[in-house]
Amino acid sequence: MKPSEYPQLRVKKIIRESAQTKTLVFESPKDFSYQAGQFITLLFSEKKADRRAYSFSSSPETDELPAVTIRRIPNGLVSRQLIDDFKPGDTLYYSHVSGNFTLPENINDNQHFIFFAAGSGITPVLSLIKSLLTGENRCRITLFYSSHNEADTLFSETLKTMQQRHPEQFSIEWLFSVSTGQKQRRLSHFLLLQFIEQYVRQDEDTLFYLCGPFDYMDTIQIVLRTEGIAPRQIRQEHFYIPRLAKAPEPPDTAEQSICLSLHGRTYLFPSKYPESILDAALAHNVPLDFSCRSGQCGSCVAKCTQGKVWMRYNEVLTDEELKKGLVLTCNGFPIEGPVVLEK
């Protein structure tokens, strides 16, 4: 499908957050919905559906209109266009809203939500914290926020106001890489251990949410796991992952048939390495949703009900979800026979 065949969003207002960052506030279309912490996939270019995923900085519980915050990427074609050229009244096409970086369905007073955010990784974290602070629960919320310096810290005033309104519930540790104070500098292994000892209580149900550069989250996750934190307690949102120097091959590279149930229709098509299941589906005009194509967002997830799917990379699906048969089609390859999928 061409971008013009997808639904549209109209820009209602643009807010400059910093020299390199703006928030686009959209008019809310009929039946448009999202959850705090999710992202929307926007489409560009009429010739091919170039896609970019942007996290909501708004919350459906606190904000009347949906909004995404966009940071200029050096030499980034799309981000430069959105930052420099877009104005109120302009429209954008979108394919879907997705993401598993969300809050649990049931939240109680005994829960403690600990957020680690670096740079623009604060965007979905802000959305989540907004939602948590609107509920009737009295769960604890702790934010460890790493940035280069205080002046360039996104949403600093918003977060300070939220903390002042909820001093007993919400606490923030500000970490600035240019700070001369040892404690307020980069999040290190040693400092992370200090924070765990100071903030994590054994009598609480603690969930950890991580969003920032790959190495930043990798370091935090290693320390948390070493300290006995279970994988089910850790959730990550990836904006970027490094490319593998040499991508591993599936144990079976023969062509296999795929049967995919999607939106009430059944599609049959072949899939053969090096094409992933997603690539094969798109080549046969199957409208399978996707965004990052690198195993980090979950837009392309499907359930395997028959056969085997080998995944090259997965930073989204939990062990419980894998046991249920969920697979990432962008990094999935059929092996050892035909595969049946449901979306």
Secondary structure as the mmCIF struct_conf table of DSSP 4:
data_model
#
loop_
_struct_conf.conf_type_id
_struct_conf.id
_struct_conf.beg_label_comp_id
_struct_conf.beg_label_asym_id
_struct_conf.beg_label_seq_id
_struct_conf.end_label_comp_id
_struct_conf.end_label_asym_id
_struct_conf.end_label_seq_id
HELX_RH_3T_P HELX_RH_3T_P1 PRO A 3 GLU A 5
BEND BEND1 TYR A 6 TYR A 6
STRN STRN1 GLN A 8 SER A 18
TURN_TY1_P TURN_TY1_P1 ALA A 19 GLN A 20
STRN STRN2 THR A 21 PHE A 26
TURN_TY1_P TURN_TY1_P2 LYS A 30 ASP A 31
TURN_TY1_P TURN_TY1_P3 ALA A 36 GLY A 37
STRN STRN3 PHE A 39 PHE A 44
BEND BEND2 GLU A 46 LYS A 48
STRN STRN4 ASP A 50 SER A 55
STRN STRN5 PHE A 56 PHE A 56
BEND BEND3 SER A 58 SER A 58
TURN_TY1_P TURN_TY1_P4 PRO A 60 THR A 62
BEND BEND4 GLU A 64 LEU A 65
STRN STRN6 ALA A 67 ARG A 71
HELX_LH_PP_P HELX_LH_PP_P1 ARG A 72 ILE A 73
TURN_TY1_P TURN_TY1_P5 PRO A 74 ASN A 75
HELX_RH_AL_P HELX_RH_AL_P1 LEU A 77 ASP A 84
TURN_TY1_P TURN_TY1_P6 ASP A 85 ASP A 85
TURN_TY1_P TURN_TY1_P7 PRO A 88 GLY A 89
STRN STRN7 THR A 91 SER A 98
BEND BEND5 ASN A 100 ASN A 100
BEND BEND6 GLU A 105 GLU A 105
TURN_TY1_P TURN_TY1_P8 ASP A 109 ASN A 110
STRN STRN8 GLN A 111 ALA A 118
HELX_RH_3T_P HELX_RH_3T_P2 GLY A 119 GLY A 121
HELX_RH_AL_P HELX_RH_AL_P2 ILE A 122 LEU A 132
TURN_TY1_P TURN_TY1_P9 LEU A 133 THR A 134
BEND BEND7 GLY A 135 GLU A 136
STRN STRN9 ARG A 140 SER A 147
BEND BEND8 HIS A 148 HIS A 148
BEND BEND9 GLU A 150 GLU A 150
TURN_TY1_P TURN_TY1_P10 ALA A 151 ASP A 152
TURN_TY1_P TURN_TY1_P11 LEU A 154 PHE A 155
HELX_RH_AL_P HELX_RH_AL_P3 SER A 156 ARG A 165
BEND BEND10 HIS A 166 HIS A 166
TURN_TY1_P TURN_TY1_P12 PRO A 167 GLN A 169
STRN STRN10 PHE A 170 PHE A 176
TURN_TY1_P TURN_TY1_P13 SER A 177 VAL A 178
BEND BEND11 THR A 180 GLN A 182
TURN_TY1_P TURN_TY1_P14 LYS A 183 GLN A 184
BEND BEND12 ARG A 185 ARG A 186
HELX_RH_AL_P HELX_RH_AL_P4 HIS A 189 TYR A 199
TURN_TY1_P TURN_TY1_P15 GLN A 202 ASP A 203
BEND BEND13 GLU A 204 GLU A 204
STRN STRN11 ASP A 205 CYS A 211
BEND BEND14 GLY A 212 GLY A 212
HELX_RH_AL_P HELX_RH_AL_P5 PHE A 214 THR A 226
TURN_TY1_P TURN_TY1_P16 GLU A 227 GLY A 228
HELX_RH_3T_P HELX_RH_3T_P3 PRO A 231 GLN A 233
STRN STRN12 ILE A 234 GLU A 237
BEND BEND15 PHE A 239 PHE A 239
HELX_LH_PP_P HELX_LH_PP_P2 PRO A 242 LEU A 244
BEND BEND16 ALA A 245 LYS A 246
HELX_LH_PP_P HELX_LH_PP_P3 ALA A 247 PRO A 250
BEND BEND17 PRO A 251 PRO A 251
BEND BEND18 ALA A 254 ALA A 254
STRN STRN13 GLN A 256 LEU A 262
TURN_TY1_P TURN_TY1_P17 HIS A 263 GLY A 264
STRN STRN14 ARG A 265 SER A 271
TURN_TY1_P TURN_TY1_P18 TYR A 273 PRO A 274
BEND BEND19 GLU A 275 GLU A 275
HELX_RH_AL_P HELX_RH_AL_P6 ILE A 277 ALA A 283
TURN_TY1_P TURN_TY1_P19 HIS A 284 ASN A 285
BEND BEND20 SER A 291 CYS A 297
TURN_TY1_P TURN_TY1_P20 SER A 299 CYS A 300
STRN STRN15 VAL A 301 MET A 311
BEND BEND21 ARG A 312 ARG A 312
BEND BEND22 GLU A 315 VAL A 316
HELX_RH_AL_P HELX_RH_AL_P7 ASP A 319 LYS A 323
TURN_TY1_P TURN_TY1_P21 LYS A 324 GLY A 325
STRN STRN16 LEU A 326 LEU A 328
TURN_TY1_P TURN_TY1_P22 THR A 329 CYS A 330
BEND BEND23 ASN A 331 ASN A 331
STRN STRN17 GLY A 332 GLU A 342
#
